[in-house]
Amino acid sequence: MRLNADLISNANAYLNPLKERELNLRGYSIPAIENLGVTQDQYQVIDFSDNQIGKIENFPLLPHLETILINNNRLRKIAPGLGKFVPKLHTIIATYNLFSSLQDLDPLLDLPALTTLSLVNNPVTKLRDYRLYLIHKLPKLRLLDFQKVKPKEREAAKKLFGGAAAKKVDVVVADAPMDDVPADEATAGAADGQPKLSRAELLAKLKDATTLEEIDKYEKLLASATD
């Protein structure tokens, strides 16, 4: 189903628990991002999860957009220059996708406000120096894969990739599956005996987390949330 004006206009929109206006475009088998000018920049959060989107692109000027949830798609690429269109975008949650190369993530540098990024269950996360590479490339990043960026990680990233002796990253591509992400992995529910929370509620709890144990807990729940 194409992301057309009628779909956008009729999609569920609400005020989430963080008091942000959110547009729910989840689960329509959308193949590409398009026609978002119809939103008239009314939303701080857009949820593209559970679709078939292959590239983060085609954003019109949306000065109010701060968060995109784009879990369980087919993402492999990010268009360059996104920061000109979404200058306040500070959070991208893109778990269960197909990013496989560090270089494919370089367009994230164009997002001046980016502080929170999750690529959990993307092949690229298995590459050596993946985390330090992004920490070096994105100096404003505070939360990567639901884990706080530590000062010692910033020092290690600077040592590894900064200065005259900077390590050069080869064009390495991790193995990426050609088929869709398995439904049982992408839609697993909360742990037995635990109340099921919405994605927005989990994000709220994650933002308030103060320990690595809490962050890890809400990372796992958020990665498996289905509503």
Phi, psi and omega in degrees: 000129179285150177277084183258179184297321181295317180298315180296316183294329183264357181290154180292130177228142185201171173267116184280175183299343176271010180064032177252143175283123185238137176252126183260106176247035187277134167077032179254006185060034180292128181273340185203154176277127179196165173060025182286352174299338178298333181291342181054032176056042182268350192242143173269335181229133171235130181255110178256014188298155175061047174235203182232032184287132182257347184209138174276108187196180171062033175275130170283183178291114180229079185296341182265349183289126183242334185220135167237132174254117187221045180288154171055057173236209179236032186299130173230341187223158174229129180290141176287157174079016182297331183300336179290336186254332179230067188294340181257007181294113183247348184224128172232118176250106187231050178289158178055061174227196191238020176301130184230350183236138176299322182295332178293345180266352183302328178300345175298338178298338182282357182259099189292339184257003187294119179236341183229126182217134172229126175236027179306138180063036164250144180304328184299335182291345180274352182285145177298138178069012179307308185293314180295326179298313180290323178297321178291316184289330185240080186296341179272354183297129180248333183224117180238121182055040177066019175239133181296140176284123184268151177305322181291333176289321177297320179295317180295321179294319179295319180295321184282320188244353183259161175078185184294331183265023184299139177287136175268130180270124177290160176283085184258136178237124177282155177298128179236135179292145179274338182270178179295159174295135180304133184297326183291332177282321187280341187237018180298143182275183179290164181299150180305137177082358180255140177295139181277127182251152176287165178301318181296321178295321178294320177298319179298316179293323179296318180295333180269354183296141182240352180234158179295328178296317178294318179300315180297319180299310183284336173300311183295318180293321181292321181295335183253003182294143181239357180223000000 
